[in-house]
Amino acid sequence: MKEKAICCFCGDSVTIETAVALSIKPNHISKEEQGFFGHKECLKFALDESMVKYLHPEI
């Protein structure tokens, strides 16, 4: 059975192996961070279209 998580954008389940893993810090000097998982397509939809071209090629 494949491990699953919840997509932080749409709330549906996503397999860990296909999900994008996002890491967010409260500010740029913080040592603490929080992780999220999401569908690749949901991430692309959530970003402004001007930023999508800067995503990693595997996304």
PyMOL Python script that loads the backbone (N, CA, C, O; Angstrom):
from pymol import cmd

cmd.read_pdbstr("""\
ATOM      1  N   MET A   1       0.842  -1.183   0.000  1.00  0.00           N
ATOM      2  CA  MET A   1       0.000   0.000   0.000  1.00  0.00           C
ATOM      3  C   MET A   1       0.887   1.246   0.000  1.00  0.00           C
ATOM      4  O   MET A   1       1.834   1.339   0.782  1.00  0.00           O
ATOM      5  N   LYS A   2       0.582   2.186  -0.865  1.00  0.00           N
ATOM      6  CA  LYS A   2       1.379   3.402  -0.976  1.00  0.00           C
ATOM      7  C   LYS A   2       0.990   4.389   0.127  1.00  0.00           C
ATOM      8  O   LYS A   2      -0.186   4.572   0.442  1.00  0.00           O
ATOM      9  N   GLU A   3       2.018   5.018   0.701  1.00  0.00           N
ATOM     10  CA  GLU A   3       1.781   5.999   1.754  1.00  0.00           C
ATOM     11  C   GLU A   3       1.122   7.234   1.155  1.00  0.00           C
ATOM     12  O   GLU A   3       1.500   7.679   0.071  1.00  0.00           O
ATOM     13  N   LYS A   4       0.139   7.787   1.858  1.00  0.00           N
ATOM     14  CA  LYS A   4      -0.604   8.935   1.348  1.00  0.00           C
ATOM     15  C   LYS A   4      -0.559  10.101   2.323  1.00  0.00           C
ATOM     16  O   LYS A   4      -0.296   9.942   3.515  1.00  0.00           O
ATOM     17  N   ALA A   5      -0.824  11.272   1.772  1.00  0.00           N
ATOM     18  CA  ALA A   5      -0.933  12.507   2.544  1.00  0.00           C
ATOM     19  C   ALA A   5      -2.139  13.267   1.999  1.00  0.00           C
ATOM     20  O   ALA A   5      -2.792  12.824   1.054  1.00  0.00           O
ATOM     21  N   ILE A   6      -2.420  14.399   2.601  1.00  0.00           N
ATOM     22  CA  ILE A   6      -3.499  15.266   2.139  1.00  0.00           C
ATOM     23  C   ILE A   6      -2.889  16.448   1.387  1.00  0.00           C
ATOM     24  O   ILE A   6      -1.960  17.084   1.885  1.00  0.00           O
ATOM     25  N   CYS A   7      -3.397  16.743   0.211  1.00  0.00           N
ATOM     26  CA  CYS A   7      -2.929  17.884  -0.568  1.00  0.00           C
ATOM     27  C   CYS A   7      -3.320  19.172   0.170  1.00  0.00           C
ATOM     28  O   CYS A   7      -4.487  19.372   0.508  1.00  0.00           O
ATOM     29  N   CYS A   8      -2.342  20.030   0.412  1.00  0.00           N
ATOM     30  CA  CYS A   8      -2.609  21.265   1.157  1.00  0.00           C
ATOM     31  C   CYS A   8      -3.381  22.284   0.325  1.00  0.00           C
ATOM     32  O   CYS A   8      -3.801  23.313   0.854  1.00  0.00           O
ATOM     33  N   PHE A   9      -3.574  22.022  -0.956  1.00  0.00           N
ATOM     34  CA  PHE A   9      -4.316  22.948  -1.819  1.00  0.00           C
ATOM     35  C   PHE A   9      -5.768  22.534  -2.002  1.00  0.00           C
ATOM     36  O   PHE A   9      -6.670  23.361  -1.870  1.00  0.00           O
ATOM     37  N   CYS A  10      -6.000  21.252  -2.306  1.00  0.00           N
ATOM     38  CA  CYS A  10      -7.374  20.817  -2.610  1.00  0.00           C
ATOM     39  C   CYS A  10      -8.006  19.956  -1.519  1.00  0.00           C
ATOM     40  O   CYS A  10      -9.225  19.792  -1.498  1.00  0.00           O
ATOM     41  N   GLY A  11      -7.199  19.405  -0.616  1.00  0.00           N
ATOM     42  CA  GLY A  11      -7.730  18.591   0.471  1.00  0.00           C
ATOM     43  C   GLY A  11      -7.934  17.132   0.121  1.00  0.00           C
ATOM     44  O   GLY A  11      -8.324  16.345   0.984  1.00  0.00           O
ATOM     45  N   ASP A  12      -7.679  16.745  -1.128  1.00  0.00           N
ATOM     46  CA  ASP A  12      -7.790  15.341  -1.522  1.00  0.00           C
ATOM     47  C   ASP A  12      -6.505  14.598  -1.194  1.00  0.00           C
ATOM     48  O   ASP A  12      -5.473  15.214  -0.925  1.00  0.00           O
ATOM     49  N   SER A  13      -6.571  13.290  -1.216  1.00  0.00           N
ATOM     50  CA  SER A  13      -5.379  12.507  -0.897  1.00  0.00           C
ATOM     51  C   SER A  13      -4.414  12.492  -2.084  1.00  0.00           C
ATOM     52  O   SER A  13      -4.818  12.574  -3.244  1.00  0.00           O
ATOM     53  N   VAL A  14      -3.128  12.386  -1.753  1.00  0.00           N
ATOM     54  CA  VAL A  14      -2.060  12.341  -2.749  1.00  0.00           C
ATOM     55  C   VAL A  14      -1.026  11.337  -2.248  1.00  0.00           C
ATOM     56  O   VAL A  14      -0.721  11.302  -1.056  1.00  0.00           O
ATOM     57  N   THR A  15      -0.484  10.518  -3.157  1.00  0.00           N
ATOM     58  CA  THR A  15       0.553   9.584  -2.721  1.00  0.00           C
ATOM     59  C   THR A  15       1.845  10.369  -2.482  1.00  0.00           C
ATOM     60  O   THR A  15       2.163  11.308  -3.211  1.00  0.00           O
ATOM     61  N   ILE A  16       2.570   9.967  -1.458  1.00  0.00           N
ATOM     62  CA  ILE A  16       3.814  10.640  -1.103  1.00  0.00           C
ATOM     63  C   ILE A  16       4.799  10.604  -2.274  1.00  0.00           C
ATOM     64  O   ILE A  16       5.521  11.573  -2.509  1.00  0.00           O
ATOM     65  N   GLU A  17       4.827   9.502  -3.000  1.00  0.00           N
ATOM     66  CA  GLU A  17       5.807   9.375  -4.091  1.00  0.00           C
ATOM     67  C   GLU A  17       5.510  10.305  -5.268  1.00  0.00           C
ATOM     68  O   GLU A  17       6.423  10.616  -6.034  1.00  0.00           O
ATOM     69  N   THR A  18       4.266  10.759  -5.438  1.00  0.00           N
ATOM     70  CA  THR A  18       3.944  11.663  -6.543  1.00  0.00           C
ATOM     71  C   THR A  18       3.750  13.107  -6.104  1.00  0.00           C
ATOM     72  O   THR A  18       3.654  14.004  -6.941  1.00  0.00           O
ATOM     73  N   ALA A  19       3.692  13.334  -4.810  1.00  0.00           N
ATOM     74  CA  ALA A  19       3.414  14.680  -4.279  1.00  0.00           C
ATOM     75  C   ALA A  19       4.631  15.595  -4.356  1.00  0.00           C
ATOM     76  O   ALA A  19       5.774  15.138  -4.330  1.00  0.00           O
ATOM     77  N   VAL A  20       4.363  16.899  -4.452  1.00  0.00           N
ATOM     78  CA  VAL A  20       5.422  17.877  -4.235  1.00  0.00           C
ATOM     79  C   VAL A  20       5.503  18.065  -2.723  1.00  0.00           C
ATOM     80  O   VAL A  20       4.486  18.063  -2.030  1.00  0.00           O
ATOM     81  N   ALA A  21       6.714  18.226  -2.230  1.00  0.00           N
ATOM     82  CA  ALA A  21       6.924  18.470  -0.803  1.00  0.00           C
ATOM     83  C   ALA A  21       7.331  19.932  -0.647  1.00  0.00           C
ATOM     84  O   ALA A  21       8.343  20.372  -1.192  1.00  0.00           O
ATOM     85  N   LEU A  22       6.533  20.661   0.095  1.00  0.00           N
ATOM     86  CA  LEU A  22       6.794  22.080   0.304  1.00  0.00           C
ATOM     87  C   LEU A  22       7.297  22.289   1.725  1.00  0.00           C
ATOM     88  O   LEU A  22       6.807  21.664   2.666  1.00  0.00           O
ATOM     89  N   SER A  23       8.262  23.158   1.869  1.00  0.00           N
ATOM     90  CA  SER A  23       8.818  23.497   3.165  1.00  0.00           C
ATOM     91  C   SER A  23       8.726  25.007   3.330  1.00  0.00           C
ATOM     92  O   SER A  23       9.227  25.756   2.491  1.00  0.00           O
ATOM     93  N   ILE A  24       8.091  25.458   4.407  1.00  0.00           N
ATOM     94  CA  ILE A  24       7.850  26.886   4.609  1.00  0.00           C
ATOM     95  C   ILE A  24       8.440  27.327   5.936  1.00  0.00           C
ATOM     96  O   ILE A  24       8.260  26.668   6.960  1.00  0.00           O
ATOM     97  N   LYS A  25       9.147  28.449   5.907  1.00  0.00           N
ATOM     98  CA  LYS A  25       9.699  29.062   7.115  1.00  0.00           C
ATOM     99  C   LYS A  25       8.895  30.328   7.420  1.00  0.00           C
ATOM    100  O   LYS A  25       8.423  30.993   6.497  1.00  0.00           O
ATOM    101  N   PRO A  26       8.732  30.671   8.714  1.00  0.00           N
ATOM    102  CA  PRO A  26       8.008  31.896   9.053  1.00  0.00           C
ATOM    103  C   PRO A  26       8.718  33.158   8.554  1.00  0.00           C
ATOM    104  O   PRO A  26       8.072  34.175   8.301  1.00  0.00           O
ATOM    105  N   ASN A  27      10.034  33.093   8.415  1.00  0.00           N
ATOM    106  CA  ASN A  27      10.820  34.181   7.837  1.00  0.00           C
ATOM    107  C   ASN A  27      12.166  33.614   7.404  1.00  0.00           C
ATOM    108  O   ASN A  27      12.490  32.473   7.736  1.00  0.00           O
ATOM    109  N   HIS A  28      12.947  34.388   6.672  1.00  0.00           N
ATOM    110  CA  HIS A  28      14.157  33.834   6.056  1.00  0.00           C
ATOM    111  C   HIS A  28      15.272  33.487   7.038  1.00  0.00           C
ATOM    112  O   HIS A  28      16.176  32.734   6.676  1.00  0.00           O
ATOM    113  N   ILE A  29      15.246  34.005   8.265  1.00  0.00           N
ATOM    114  CA  ILE A  29      16.300  33.672   9.232  1.00  0.00           C
ATOM    115  C   ILE A  29      15.885  32.587  10.220  1.00  0.00           C
ATOM    116  O   ILE A  29      16.699  32.145  11.031  1.00  0.00           O
ATOM    117  N   SER A  30      14.647  32.161  10.161  1.00  0.00           N
ATOM    118  CA  SER A  30      14.141  31.143  11.082  1.00  0.00           C
ATOM    119  C   SER A  30      14.795  29.792  10.812  1.00  0.00           C
ATOM    120  O   SER A  30      15.067  29.433   9.666  1.00  0.00           O
ATOM    121  N   LYS A  31      15.039  29.055  11.884  1.00  0.00           N
ATOM    122  CA  LYS A  31      15.544  27.686  11.761  1.00  0.00           C
ATOM    123  C   LYS A  31      14.396  26.683  11.780  1.00  0.00           C
ATOM    124  O   LYS A  31      14.590  25.500  11.498  1.00  0.00           O
ATOM    125  N   GLU A  32      13.213  27.157  12.111  1.00  0.00           N
ATOM    126  CA  GLU A  32      12.036  26.294  12.136  1.00  0.00           C
ATOM    127  C   GLU A  32      11.339  26.333  10.788  1.00  0.00           C
ATOM    128  O   GLU A  32      11.335  27.356  10.104  1.00  0.00           O
ATOM    129  N   GLU A  33      10.745  25.200  10.416  1.00  0.00           N
ATOM    130  CA  GLU A  33       9.994  25.153   9.177  1.00  0.00           C
ATOM    131  C   GLU A  33       8.836  24.179   9.313  1.00  0.00           C
ATOM    132  O   GLU A  33       8.819  23.339  10.213  1.00  0.00           O
ATOM    133  N   GLN A  34       7.883  24.298   8.426  1.00  0.00           N
ATOM    134  CA  GLN A  34       6.728  23.410   8.402  1.00  0.00           C
ATOM    135  C   GLN A  34       6.637  22.800   7.018  1.00  0.00           C
ATOM    136  O   GLN A  34       6.875  23.478   6.019  1.00  0.00           O
ATOM    137  N   GLY A  35       6.296  21.529   6.954  1.00  0.00           N
ATOM    138  CA  GLY A  35       6.207  20.842   5.674  1.00  0.00           C
ATOM    139  C   GLY A  35       4.777  20.570   5.259  1.00  0.00           C
ATOM    140  O   GLY A  35       3.899  20.362   6.096  1.00  0.00           O
ATOM    141  N   PHE A  36       4.557  20.575   3.952  1.00  0.00           N
ATOM    142  CA  PHE A  36       3.252  20.292   3.357  1.00  0.00           C
ATOM    143  C   PHE A  36       3.460  19.406   2.131  1.00  0.00           C
ATOM    144  O   PHE A  36       4.545  19.377   1.551  1.00  0.00           O
ATOM    145  N   PHE A  37       2.421  18.694   1.749  1.00  0.00           N
ATOM    146  CA  PHE A  37       2.416  17.912   0.514  1.00  0.00           C
ATOM    147  C   PHE A  37       1.298  18.419  -0.384  1.00  0.00           C
ATOM    148  O   PHE A  37       0.306  18.966   0.098  1.00  0.00           O
ATOM    149  N   GLY A  38       1.461  18.239  -1.680  1.00  0.00           N
ATOM    150  CA  GLY A  38       0.413  18.661  -2.603  1.00  0.00           C
ATOM    151  C   GLY A  38       0.544  17.988  -3.954  1.00  0.00           C
ATOM    152  O   GLY A  38       1.598  17.454  -4.300  1.00  0.00           O
ATOM    153  N   HIS A  39      -0.542  18.021  -4.715  1.00  0.00           N
ATOM    154  CA  HIS A  39      -0.492  17.564  -6.104  1.00  0.00           C
ATOM    155  C   HIS A  39       0.306  18.583  -6.914  1.00  0.00           C
ATOM    156  O   HIS A  39       0.212  19.786  -6.669  1.00  0.00           O
ATOM    157  N   LYS A  40       1.079  18.107  -7.865  1.00  0.00           N
ATOM    158  CA  LYS A  40       1.854  19.015  -8.717  1.00  0.00           C
ATOM    159  C   LYS A  40       0.944  19.988  -9.454  1.00  0.00           C
ATOM    160  O   LYS A  40       1.245  21.178  -9.541  1.00  0.00           O
ATOM    161  N   GLU A  41      -0.157  19.490  -9.981  1.00  0.00           N
ATOM    162  CA  GLU A  41      -1.077  20.352 -10.724  1.00  0.00           C
ATOM    163  C   GLU A  41      -1.740  21.385  -9.812  1.00  0.00           C
ATOM    164  O   GLU A  41      -2.007  22.504 -10.248  1.00  0.00           O
ATOM    165  N   CYS A  42      -2.005  21.035  -8.577  1.00  0.00           N
ATOM    166  CA  CYS A  42      -2.596  21.999  -7.643  1.00  0.00           C
ATOM    167  C   CYS A  42      -1.620  23.126  -7.337  1.00  0.00           C
ATOM    168  O   CYS A  42      -2.024  24.284  -7.225  1.00  0.00           O
ATOM    169  N   LEU A  43      -0.344  22.798  -7.202  1.00  0.00           N
ATOM    170  CA  LEU A  43       0.673  23.825  -6.975  1.00  0.00           C
ATOM    171  C   LEU A  43       0.723  24.776  -8.162  1.00  0.00           C
ATOM    172  O   LEU A  43       0.739  25.994  -7.985  1.00  0.00           O
ATOM    173  N   LYS A  44       0.747  24.221  -9.384  1.00  0.00           N
ATOM    174  CA  LYS A  44       0.794  25.060 -10.578  1.00  0.00           C
ATOM    175  C   LYS A  44      -0.427  25.975 -10.661  1.00  0.00           C
ATOM    176  O   LYS A  44      -0.312  27.133 -11.062  1.00  0.00           O
ATOM    177  N   PHE A  45      -1.594  25.457 -10.285  1.00  0.00           N
ATOM    178  CA  PHE A  45      -2.822  26.240 -10.323  1.00  0.00           C
ATOM    179  C   PHE A  45      -2.787  27.363  -9.288  1.00  0.00           C
ATOM    180  O   PHE A  45      -3.283  28.461  -9.541  1.00  0.00           O
ATOM    181  N   ALA A  46      -2.195  27.085  -8.117  1.00  0.00           N
ATOM    182  CA  ALA A  46      -2.167  28.066  -7.030  1.00  0.00           C
ATOM    183  C   ALA A  46      -1.185  29.208  -7.281  1.00  0.00           C
ATOM    184  O   ALA A  46      -1.382  30.320  -6.791  1.00  0.00           O
ATOM    185  N   LEU A  47      -0.136  28.933  -8.040  1.00  0.00           N
ATOM    186  CA  LEU A  47       0.862  29.962  -8.312  1.00  0.00           C
ATOM    187  C   LEU A  47       0.394  30.911  -9.407  1.00  0.00           C
ATOM    188  O   LEU A  47      -0.368  30.526 -10.295  1.00  0.00           O
ATOM    189  N   ASP A  48       0.852  32.144  -9.335  1.00  0.00           N
ATOM    190  CA  ASP A  48       0.607  33.080 -10.420  1.00  0.00           C
ATOM    191  C   ASP A  48       1.272  32.516 -11.679  1.00  0.00           C
ATOM    192  O   ASP A  48       2.370  31.963 -11.612  1.00  0.00           O
ATOM    193  N   GLU A  49       0.610  32.658 -12.812  1.00  0.00           N
ATOM    194  CA  GLU A  49       1.141  32.063 -14.050  1.00  0.00           C
ATOM    195  C   GLU A  49       2.536  32.573 -14.402  1.00  0.00           C
ATOM    196  O   GLU A  49       3.278  31.885 -15.102  1.00  0.00           O
ATOM    197  N   SER A  50       2.904  33.749 -13.938  1.00  0.00           N
ATOM    198  CA  SER A  50       4.244  34.269 -14.223  1.00  0.00           C
ATOM    199  C   SER A  50       5.330  33.509 -13.467  1.00  0.00           C
ATOM    200  O   SER A  50       6.502  33.593 -13.833  1.00  0.00           O
ATOM    201  N   MET A  51       4.966  32.775 -12.427  1.00  0.00           N
ATOM    202  CA  MET A  51       5.943  32.035 -11.618  1.00  0.00           C
ATOM    203  C   MET A  51       6.073  30.574 -12.039  1.00  0.00           C
ATOM    204  O   MET A  51       7.081  29.943 -11.724  1.00  0.00           O
ATOM    205  N   VAL A  52       5.107  30.029 -12.725  1.00  0.00           N
ATOM    206  CA  VAL A  52       5.110  28.609 -13.089  1.00  0.00           C
ATOM    207  C   VAL A  52       6.350  28.245 -13.909  1.00  0.00           C
ATOM    208  O   VAL A  52       6.882  27.145 -13.764  1.00  0.00           O
ATOM    209  N   LYS A  53       6.805  29.142 -14.752  1.00  0.00           N
ATOM    210  CA  LYS A  53       7.982  28.847 -15.589  1.00  0.00           C
ATOM    211  C   LYS A  53       9.255  28.684 -14.778  1.00  0.00           C
ATOM    212  O   LYS A  53      10.243  28.166 -15.300  1.00  0.00           O
ATOM    213  N   TYR A  54       9.269  29.108 -13.520  1.00  0.00           N
ATOM    214  CA  TYR A  54      10.447  28.987 -12.664  1.00  0.00           C
ATOM    215  C   TYR A  54      10.461  27.723 -11.810  1.00  0.00           C
ATOM    216  O   TYR A  54      11.409  27.486 -11.062  1.00  0.00           O
ATOM    217  N   LEU A  55       9.406  26.910 -11.923  1.00  0.00           N
ATOM    218  CA  LEU A  55       9.355  25.676 -11.152  1.00  0.00           C
ATOM    219  C   LEU A  55      10.429  24.695 -11.633  1.00  0.00           C
ATOM    220  O   LEU A  55      10.882  24.750 -12.777  1.00  0.00           O
ATOM    221  N   HIS A  56      10.812  23.813 -10.738  1.00  0.00           N
ATOM    222  CA  HIS A  56      11.769  22.742 -11.073  1.00  0.00           C
ATOM    223  C   HIS A  56      11.212  21.943 -12.255  1.00  0.00           C
ATOM    224  O   HIS A  56      10.001  21.741 -12.332  1.00  0.00           O
ATOM    225  N   PRO A  57      12.056  21.488 -13.166  1.00  0.00           N
ATOM    226  CA  PRO A  57      11.584  20.752 -14.358  1.00  0.00           C
ATOM    227  C   PRO A  57      10.756  19.510 -14.049  1.00  0.00           C
ATOM    228  O   PRO A  57       9.919  19.125 -14.865  1.00  0.00           O
ATOM    229  N   GLU A  58      10.958  18.876 -12.909  1.00  0.00           N
ATOM    230  CA  GLU A  58      10.194  17.671 -12.572  1.00  0.00           C
ATOM    231  C   GLU A  58       8.787  18.000 -12.084  1.00  0.00           C
ATOM    232  O   GLU A  58       7.974  17.097 -11.891  1.00  0.00           O
ATOM    233  N   ILE A  59       8.494  19.270 -11.884  1.00  0.00           N
ATOM    234  CA  ILE A  59       7.155  19.696 -11.468  1.00  0.00           C
ATOM    235  C   ILE A  59       6.452  20.168 -12.699  1.00  0.00           C
ATOM    236  O   ILE A  59       5.296  20.586 -12.629  1.00  0.00           O
TER     237      ILE A  59
END
""", "prot")
cmd.dss("prot")
cmd.show_as("cartoon", "prot")
cmd.util.cbc("prot")
cmd.orient("prot")
